């Protein structure tokens, strides 16, 4: 199994991950209601699984789309497809004569939309993290640490959610939810263990990729075979627990009522009327008579407040514009081409001010060289370079005058960017 195939398998597992967790949240809340229809839980879980469409679209777009506008458009398309699928699947809920089936269907659609937004936002966070990592590498920031999103990749601690749903179903007398939580929990455990093995193997092979004669293919093949054997054993144990499901015992805490006994004296005190307190109206009249009429606000105070409000509004709009601009630039620069970090020829405000905060003089010199290279290219090249172009290809399309030493410019920039 090649590294490319492993990455594709990990991508599939990442897409399925949120579709196993999010669809069970609304059924878990619904099973706690005192009035419920257990058959609707299956339709709710099936309709909620449509989140997988949005997950696939957003995670694929975040790896292939270059601009934030296209990503937002792709995410919107994925959300709409998921909602349309959920609405069509949930149509089976109306077959049951239940007074709240229509309301529950609308609530399911709203919850599915929220889950799709969470999935799209998590994929966006992963893309922006790449921009943060790029800047950390550029500035030699050893304190930077990678933070994974909540719905980015499978993790074993999510099994706690399935355990809570299973125990909640046992204590609310809901066999359908018990089966759903158990089946989804077993499937998610296998998925998380397989993903953890693949991720750990790829990290280890990446650490030794500079060494020669490392049989990466054999390591992946043998390790994956052992992992699949272990997963088959775990799946067999999970199958045994499913077969023993008819012997479960249930308790319904929704029917529990506290037994409170009151004496006759306590009941009389509880229902006794409260004594009302009367305040003389003269006290309020005298107090209002003593108050003098308020003085009008001076005109200059009103003008100053309006000016202050206008200044604050301008500053807020300017801050929002700068934030949106940085997000668009960061999203575009967060994508890599064949493992090479893509750099933009347009400086943002963070890159202009980063040199003032550097403590190492060597980093200061490198940033000065980069800015000089960017300004030179932008001055003598009419077209905008593509992200896949190398420095040599970028310089070939620029009309440099004779006074500029192209070899020195190229050599110093490559040493700054790629090292000696």
C-alpha positions in Angstrom: 0.0 0.0 0.0 1.5 3.3 -1.1 1.6 6.5 0.9 -0.9 8.1 -1.5 -3.3 5.3 -0.9 -2.9 5.6 2.8 -3.6 9.3 2.6 -6.8 8.7 0.6 -7.9 6.1 3.2 -7.3 8.6 6.0 -9.3 11.2 4.0 -12.2 8.9 3.8 -12.1 8.2 7.5 -11.9 11.9 8.3 -15.0 12.5 6.2 -17.0 9.7 7.9 -15.9 10.8 11.4 -18.4 13.7 11.9 -21.2 11.7 10.2 -21.1 9.1 13.0 -21.1 11.6 15.9 -23.4 14.5 15.0 -26.5 12.5 13.8 -26.9 10.9 17.3 -27.1 14.2 19.2 -30.7 15.1 18.4 -32.0 11.5 18.9 -30.2 11.5 22.2 -32.1 14.6 23.3 -35.4 13.3 21.9 -35.2 10.0 23.8 -35.3 11.9 27.1 -38.7 13.4 26.4 -41.6 12.0 28.3 -43.7 11.7 25.1 -41.8 10.1 22.3 -42.1 7.7 19.4 -39.2 5.3 19.3 -39.6 4.5 15.6 -38.8 8.1 14.8 -35.3 7.7 16.2 -34.2 5.5 13.3 -35.4 8.1 10.7 -33.7 10.9 12.6 -30.4 9.1 12.7 -30.7 8.2 9.0 -31.5 11.8 8.0 -28.7 13.1 10.2 -26.2 10.9 8.4 -26.6 13.3 5.4 -23.9 15.4 7.1 -21.4 13.1 5.4 -22.1 14.9 2.1 -21.2 18.3 3.5 -18.1 16.8 5.2 -16.8 15.3 1.9 -17.4 18.5 -0.1 -15.8 20.8 2.5 -12.8 18.7 3.3 -12.2 18.2 -0.5 -12.6 21.9 -1.2 -10.2 22.9 1.6 -7.5 20.8 -0.1 -8.1 21.9 -3.7 -9.7 25.3 -3.7 -7.3 28.3 -3.7 -9.6 31.2 -2.8 -11.9 31.7 0.1 -14.7 32.8 -2.2 -14.7 29.4 -4.0 -14.5 27.6 -0.7 -17.5 29.4 0.7 -19.4 28.6 -2.6 -18.5 24.9 -2.4 -19.4 24.8 1.3 -22.8 26.3 0.6 -23.4 23.7 -2.1 -22.4 20.9 0.2 -24.7 22.3 3.0 -27.6 22.6 0.6 -27.1 19.0 -0.7 -27.0 17.7 2.9 -30.2 19.6 3.8 -32.0 18.4 0.7 -31.0 14.8 1.5 -32.0 15.1 5.1 -35.4 16.5 4.1 -36.1 13.7 1.6 -35.0 11.0 4.1 -37.0 12.5 7.0 -40.2 12.3 4.9 -40.6 8.8 6.3 -41.3 10.3 9.7 -44.6 11.7 8.5 -45.9 8.1 7.8 -46.5 7.8 11.6 -49.5 9.4 13.1 -47.7 11.5 15.6 -48.8 15.0 16.5 -45.3 16.3 16.7 -43.8 14.6 13.7 -43.9 17.7 11.4 -42.4 19.9 14.1 -39.7 17.3 14.8 -38.9 17.2 11.1 -38.3 20.9 11.0 -36.2 20.8 14.1 -34.2 18.0 12.5 -33.5 20.2 9.4 -32.4 23.1 11.6 -30.1 20.9 13.7 -28.6 19.4 10.5 -27.9 22.8 9.1 -26.1 23.7 12.3 -24.1 20.5 12.1 -23.1 21.3 8.5 -21.9 24.7 9.5 -19.8 23.2 12.3 -18.3 20.8 9.8 -17.5 23.6 7.3 -16.1 25.8 10.0 -13.8 23.0 11.2 -12.5 22.4 7.7 -11.9 26.2 7.4 -9.9 26.2 10.7 -7.7 23.4 9.3 -6.9 25.5 6.2 -6.1 28.6 8.2 -3.9 26.6 10.5 -1.7 25.8 7.5 -1.2 29.6 7.0 -0.2 29.9 10.7 2.2 27.0 10.3 3.7 28.7 7.2 4.4 31.9 9.1 5.8 29.9 12.1 8.3 28.2 9.8 9.2 31.5 8.2 9.9 33.1 11.5 11.5 30.0 13.1 8.8 30.1 15.8 9.6 27.0 18.0 6.7 27.7 20.3 4.1 27.2 17.6 2.0 24.0 18.2 -0.5 22.4 15.9 -4.1 22.3 17.2 -6.5 19.9 15.6 -10.2 20.9 15.2 -13.0 19.1 17.0 -14.4 17.4 13.8 -11.2 17.2 11.9 -10.1 13.6 12.6 -11.3 10.6 14.6 -10.2 10.3 18.3 -10.9 7.6 20.8 -12.2 10.0 23.5 -15.4 10.5 21.3 -16.4 7.0 22.5 -17.5 8.6 25.7 -20.4 10.1 23.8 -21.6 6.7 22.7 -21.3 5.3 26.2 -23.4 8.2 27.6 -26.0 7.7 24.9 -26.1 3.9 25.6 -26.4 4.4 29.3 -29.0 7.1 28.8 -31.1 4.8 26.6 -30.9 2.1 29.2 -32.2 4.4 31.9 -35.0 5.9 29.7 -36.2 2.5 28.5 -35.3 3.1 24.8 -34.1 -0.2 23.1 -33.9 1.5 19.7 -31.4 4.1 20.9 -29.5 1.4 22.7 -29.0 -0.4 19.5 -28.1 2.7 17.6 -25.5 3.9 20.2 -24.0 0.4 20.4 -23.7 -0.1 16.6 -22.4 3.4 15.9 -20.0 3.1 18.9 -18.5 -0.2 17.7 -18.1 1.2 14.1 -16.5 4.4 15.4 -14.1 2.5 17.7 -12.8 0.5 14.7 -12.6 3.7 12.6 -10.7 5.6 15.3 -8.2 2.8 15.9 -7.5 2.3 12.2 -7.0 6.1 11.7 -4.7 6.3 14.8 -2.6 3.5 13.4 -2.4 5.0 9.9 -1.5 8.4 11.3 1.2 7.0 13.7 2.7 5.0 10.9 2.9 7.9 8.5 4.5 10.1 11.2 7.1 7.5 11.9 7.9 6.9 8.2 8.0 10.7 7.7 10.7 11.0 10.4 12.9 8.4 8.6 12.2 9.5 5.0 15.8 10.9 4.7 17.3 7.4 5.4 18.0 5.0 2.6 16.8 1.4 2.3 13.7 1.9 4.5 11.0 -0.5 3.2 8.1 1.9 3.6 5.8 -0.3 1.5 6.5 -3.4 3.5 6.1 -1.6 6.8 2.7 -0.3 5.7 1.6 -3.6 4.3 2.6 -5.7 7.3 1.4 -3.2 9.9 -2.0 -2.7 8.1 -2.5 -6.5 8.0 -1.9 -6.8 11.8 -4.2 -3.8 12.4 -7.0 -5.3 10.4 -6.6 -8.6 12.3 -7.0 -6.8 15.6 -9.9 -4.8 14.3 -11.6 -8.0 13.2 -11.2 -9.5 16.7 -12.7 -6.3 18.2 -15.5 -6.4 15.6 -16.3 -10.0 16.7 -16.5 -9.0 20.3 -18.8 -6.1 19.3 -21.0 -8.6 17.4 -21.3 -10.7 20.5 -22.6 -7.7 22.5 -25.1 -7.1 19.7 -26.3 -10.7 19.9 -26.8 -10.3 23.7 -29.0 -7.2 23.3 -32.3 -9.1 24.0 -31.1 -9.7 27.5 -30.7 -6.0 28.4 -32.6 -4.6 31.3 -34.1 -1.1 31.2 -35.2 1.4 33.7 -37.4 4.5 33.0 -36.3 7.4 35.2 -38.8 9.6 33.4 -41.6 7.9 35.3 -40.0 8.4 38.7 -41.9 10.8 41.0 -40.6 12.0 44.4 -42.7 10.8 47.3 -43.1 13.8 49.7 -45.4 13.6 52.7 -46.6 16.8 54.4 -48.4 17.2 57.7 -51.7 19.0 57.9 -50.1 22.0 59.6 -47.5 22.3 56.8 -50.2 22.1 54.1 -52.2 24.9 55.9 -49.1 27.1 56.1 -48.3 26.4 52.4 -51.7 27.5 51.2 -52.2 30.4 53.7 -52.6 33.8 52.0 -49.7 36.2 52.3 -50.2 39.5 54.0 -50.0 42.4 51.7 -47.9 45.5 52.6 -49.5 48.9 51.9 -47.4 52.0 51.2 -49.0 55.4 51.6 -49.4 57.2 48.3 -48.4 60.5 49.9 -44.8 59.4 50.3 -44.4 58.9 46.6 -46.1 62.3 45.8 -43.9 64.2 48.2 -40.8 62.6 46.7 -41.8 63.5 43.2 -42.6 67.1 44.2 -39.1 67.5 45.7 -37.4 66.5 42.4 -36.4 69.4 40.1 -36.9 69.1 36.3 -33.8 67.7 34.5 -31.6 70.2 32.7 -31.2 69.8 28.9 -28.1 68.3 27.5 -25.8 71.0 25.9 -25.5 71.0 22.2 -21.7 70.6 22.2 -22.0 67.4 24.3 -24.4 66.0 21.7 -22.0 66.9 18.9 -19.1 65.3 20.7 -21.0 62.1 21.3 -22.0 61.9 17.6 -18.3 62.5 16.5 -17.1 59.9 19.0 -19.7 57.4 17.7 -18.6 58.1 14.1 -14.9 57.6 14.9 -15.7 54.3 16.7 -17.8 53.1 13.8 -15.0 54.0 11.3 -12.4 52.1 13.4 -14.6 49.1 13.7 -15.3 49.0 10.0 -11.5 49.4 9.3 -10.7 46.6 11.7 -13.3 44.3 10.1 -12.0 45.1 6.6 -8.4 44.3 7.7 -9.5 41.1 9.4 -11.5 39.9 6.3 -8.5 40.8 4.1 -6.1 38.8 6.3 -8.4 35.8 6.3 -8.7 35.9 2.4 -4.9 36.2 2.1 -4.2 33.5 4.7 -6.7 31.1 3.1 -5.0 31.5 -0.3 -1.5 31.1 1.1 -2.4 28.1 3.4 -2.4 25.7 0.5 0.8 23.9 -0.4 2.0 22.8 -3.9 3.8 19.3 -3.8 5.0 19.9 -0.2 6.4 23.4 -1.1 4.9 26.3 0.9 3.1 28.7 -1.5 4.1 32.3 -0.9 2.2 35.3 -2.1 3.8 38.3 -3.9 1.5 40.6 -2.0 2.6 41.7 1.4 0.0 41.8 4.2 0.2 44.0 7.2 1.3 41.1 9.5 4.4 40.5 7.3 5.2 44.2 7.3 5.2 44.4 11.1 6.8 41.0 11.9 10.4 42.3 11.4 10.0 44.8 14.3 9.2 42.0 16.7 12.0 39.6 15.7 14.8 39.2 18.2 17.2 37.5 15.9 19.1 39.7 13.5 19.4 36.8 11.0 15.7 36.6 10.6 15.6 40.3 10.2 18.0 40.1 7.2 16.0 37.2 5.7 12.7 39.2 5.8 14.4 42.2 4.2 15.6 40.0 1.3 12.2 38.5 0.8 10.5 41.9 0.7 13.1 43.3 -1.7 12.5 40.3 -4.0 8.8 40.7 -3.9 8.9 44.4 -4.7 11.3 43.8 -7.6 9.1 41.1 -9.1 6.0 43.2 -8.8 7.7 46.1 -10.4 9.1 44.4 -13.5 6.5 41.7 -14.1 3.1 42.7 -15.6 1.3 39.4 -14.9 0.6 37.8 -11.5 2.7 34.6 -10.9 0.8 31.4 -10.4 1.2 29.4 -7.2 3.0 26.5 -8.9 5.7 28.6 -10.5 9.3 28.3 -9.1 11.4 31.4 -8.6 13.2 30.7 -11.9 9.9 30.6 -13.8 8.7 33.7 -12.0 11.9 35.6 -13.0 11.7 34.4 -16.6 8.5 36.4 -17.1 9.9 39.6 -15.6 11.5 42.3 -17.8 14.5 43.2 -15.6 16.7 46.2 -16.7 20.4 45.7 -17.2 21.4 47.4 -13.9 19.8 44.5 -11.9 21.9 41.5 -11.3 19.4 38.7 -11.9 21.8 35.9 -10.7 22.5 37.6 -7.4 18.8 38.3 -6.9 17.9 34.7 -7.6 20.6 33.2 -5.5 20.0 35.3 -2.4 16.3 34.6 -2.5 16.7 30.9 -2.9 19.2 30.8 0.0 16.8 32.8 2.1 13.7 30.7 1.3 15.2 27.2 1.0 18.4 27.5 3.1 22.0 27.0 2.0 
